Amino acid sequence: MSRPLSLGLVQLRCVEAPDRNLAEAVAQVRQAAAQGAGIVCLPELFRSLYFCQSEDHSRFALAEPIPGPTTAVLTQLAAELRIVLIASLFEKRAEGLYHNTAVVIDADGRIAGKYRKMHIPDDPLYYEKFYFTPGDLGFQSFTTPAARVGVLICWDQWYPEAARLTALRGAEILFYPTAIGWHPSEKQRFGAAQHRSWELIQCSHAVANGCFVVSVNRTGHEGAAEGGGGGGIDFWGQSFVADPSGTVLWRGPADRPETHVVEIDLEQIDEVRTHWPFLRDRRIDAYGDITRRYIDESTKPE
């Protein structure tokens, strides 16, 4: 029996003013809903420019509690449009305690749950460890009227363990709100390979777990202009949806915002998992060493 569902991807170009970003996000969510989307996903930390390019204490002022001002707007929007909405926010949990958090808002406006980013990078122009405490809510699946969804955030997308554990909790769709791009000085030499690796690893999660993957990125240049102050980041857009066979059903543009709705059939999950029974054949009795940092002579069991 077919289980059709329309997914809305909102690829944004963010600006300095948080209120303008929120207003644009609301407008684009409305557009996706008007096109029939049942679930709509926004990019990572969409309310601001990607502030993690530097370590700046003043940027903590961007954080807010959950529930808070932004979720008040988004819960009302989701209830009005009768959609499930996924939004990544800079969460202020307490004084001095902050997370990169995705909120899942149900179609009745209720907050179904939240996921706190587990893997926190510390790379050039991605100084997230300065701002975010690693998540402590674990890997989760949220039951909504549309589907059972799992949410992971950006750097999480490189880790098969995160995708697997989320899928094992019943997620039919893995959503990845994302803020990833090129360093302009590296783009010509490494850009194509970096993007290919990013898309490939996420498509592999779709194949290995027999589920859909949705990655929603931002686009546009943020930070210092190329040739001065480090060059900033060229966010590469190219948001996409992959089906359980790893086929990319839609890929967004690299250089501009775009809101797009992709139709899927959740019944494909059952079909693919029946013919490719990876979950059946897992040797769960043999995977104990996966919790080791690295397996070498000094850590081998007696």
Residue pairs with C-beta under 8 A, 6 or more apart in sequence:
1 267
2 265
2 267
3 265
3 266
3 267
4 263
4 264
4 265
4 266
5 38
5 39
5 146
5 147
5 263
5 264
5 265
5 266
6 35
6 36
6 37
6 38
6 39
6 261
6 262
6 263
6 264
7 37
7 38
7 39
7 40
7 41
7 173
7 212
7 214
7 241
7 261
7 262
7 263
7 264
8 29
8 32
8 33
8 35
8 37
8 39
8 40
8 41
8 83
8 259
8 260
8 261
9 32
9 40
9 41
9 214
9 216
9 239
9 241
9 250
9 252
9 258
9 259
9 260
9 261
9 262
10 25
10 28
10 29
10 32
10 40
10 41
10 42
10 43
10 216
10 259
11 43
11 216
11 217
11 218
11 219
11 237
11 239
11 252
11 253
11 257
11 258
11 259
11 260
12 21
12 24
12 25
12 28
12 42
12 43
12 46
12 218
12 219
12 257
13 218
13 219
13 220
13 256
13 257
14 21
14 43
14 46
14 47
14 48
14 49
14 50
14 218
14 220
14 222
15 21
15 49
16 48
16 49
18 47
18 48
18 62
21 46
21 47
21 48
22 47
22 70
22 73
25 42
25 46
25 47
25 87
26 73
26 74
26 77
28 257
28 259
29 40
29 42
29 77
29 81
29 83
29 85
30 77
30 81
31 259
32 40
32 83
32 259
32 260
32 261
33 40
33 81
33 82
33 83
35 261
36 261
37 83
37 261
38 83
38 84
38 107
38 146
39 83
39 84
39 85
39 86
39 144
39 146
39 147
39 149
39 173
40 83
40 84
40 85
40 86
41 85
41 86
41 175
41 177
41 214
41 216
42 85
42 86
42 87
42 88
42 177
42 216
43 88
43 177
43 178
43 179
43 216
43 217
43 218
43 239
44 88
44 100
44 153
44 154
44 177
44 178
44 179
44 217
44 218
45 51
45 88
45 89
45 90
45 100
45 179
46 87
46 88
46 177
46 218
47 62
47 70
47 89
47 90
48 62
48 90
49 222
50 179
50 218
50 222
50 223
50 233
50 235
51 59
51 62
51 131
52 125
52 126
52 127
52 128
52 130
52 131
53 125
53 126
53 127
53 222
53 223
53 230
53 232
53 233
54 127
55 127
55 130
59 131
60 92
60 98
60 131
62 90
63 90
63 91
63 92
63 98
64 70
64 89
64 90
64 91
64 92
65 91
65 92
65 93
66 89
66 91
66 101
66 103
66 111
66 114
67 75
67 111
68 89
68 92
70 87
70 89
71 87
71 89
71 103
71 105
71 111
74 85
74 87
74 103
74 105
75 105
75 109
75 110
75 111
76 109
77 85
78 84
78 85
78 105
78 106
78 107
78 108
78 109
79 107
79 108
79 109
82 107
83 107
84 104
84 105
84 106
84 107
84 112
84 144
84 145
84 146
84 149
85 104
85 105
86 102
86 103
86 104
86 105
86 149
86 151
86 175
86 177
87 102
87 103
87 105
87 177
88 100
88 101
88 102
88 103
88 153
88 177
89 101
89 102
89 103
90 98
90 100
90 101
90 131
91 98
91 99
91 100
91 101
91 114
91 116
92 98
93 99
93 133
97 133
98 131
98 132
98 133
99 116
99 117
99 132
99 133
99 135
100 116
100 117
100 120
100 128
100 131
100 132
100 135
100 153
101 114
101 115
101 116
101 117
101 135
102 114
102 115
102 117
102 151
102 153
102 175
102 177
103 111
103 113
103 114
104 111
104 112
104 113
104 114
104 115
104 142
104 144
104 149
104 151
105 111
105 112
106 112
106 144
106 145
107 144
107 145
107 146
112 142
112 143
112 144
113 140
113 142
114 137
115 135
115 137
115 139
115 140
115 150
115 151
115 152
115 153
116 133
116 134
116 135
116 136
116 137
117 132
117 134
117 135
117 152
117 153
117 154
117 155
117 156
118 134
118 135
118 139
118 152
118 156
118 162
119 134
119 155
119 156
119 158
119 159
119 162
120 128
120 129
120 132
120 133
120 134
120 155
121 128
121 129
121 154
121 155
122 128
122 129
122 130
124 183
124 230
125 183
125 223
125 230
125 232
125 233
128 155
138 165
139 150
139 152
139 162
139 165
139 166
139 169
140 150
140 151
140 166
140 169
141 148
141 149
141 150
141 166
141 169
141 170
141 171
142 148
142 149
142 150
142 151
143 170
147 172
147 173
147 266
148 170
148 171
148 172
148 173
149 171
149 172
149 173
149 174
149 175
150 166
150 167
150 169
150 171
150 173
150 174
150 175
151 174
151 175
151 176
151 177
152 162
152 163
152 166
152 174
152 175
152 176
153 176
153 177
153 178
154 176
154 177
154 178
154 179
154 180
156 162
156 176
157 163
157 176
157 178
157 198
157 201
157 202
157 205
157 215
158 201
160 204
160 205
160 208
161 290
163 174
163 205
163 208
163 209
164 205
164 208
164 209
166 174
167 174
167 205
167 209
167 210
167 211
168 279
171 211
172 211
172 212
172 266
172 269
173 211
173 212
173 213
173 214
174 205
174 206
174 209
174 211
174 212
174 213
174 214
175 214
175 216
176 202
176 213
176 214
176 215
176 216
177 216
178 215
178 216
178 217
178 218
178 239
179 217
179 218
179 235
180 198
180 217
180 235
180 236
181 217
181 218
181 233
181 234
181 235
181 236
182 190
182 191
182 194
182 195
182 233
182 234
182 236
183 231
183 233
183 234
184 221
184 226
184 231
184 232
184 234
185 226
185 231
186 194
187 234
191 236
195 236
195 238
199 215
199 238
199 240
199 248
199 251
202 213
202 215
202 240
202 242
203 213
203 242
203 246
203 248
204 246
205 211
205 213
206 212
206 213
206 242
206 243
206 244
206 245
206 246
207 244
207 245
207 246
207 276
208 278
209 244
209 278
209 279
210 244
210 269
210 272
210 273
210 276
210 278
210 279
211 244
211 269
212 241
212 242
212 243
212 244
212 264
212 266
212 269
213 241
213 242
214 240
214 241
214 242
215 239
215 240
215 241
216 239
217 235
217 236
217 237
217 238
217 239
217 252
218 235
218 237
219 235
219 236
219 237
219 252
219 253
219 254
219 255
219 256
219 257
220 234
220 235
220 255
220 257
221 232
221 233
221 234
221 235
222 232
222 233
222 235
223 229
223 230
223 231
223 232
223 233
224 230
224 231
224 232
225 231
225 232
226 232
236 254
237 252
237 253
237 254
237 255
237 256
237 258
238 251
238 252
238 253
238 254
239 251
239 252
239 258
239 260
240 248
240 249
240 250
240 251
240 252
241 248
241 249
241 250
241 262
241 264
242 248
242 249
243 249
243 264
243 268
244 268
244 269
244 272
244 273
245 272
249 262
249 264
250 260
250 262
252 258
252 260
273 279
289 295
292 299
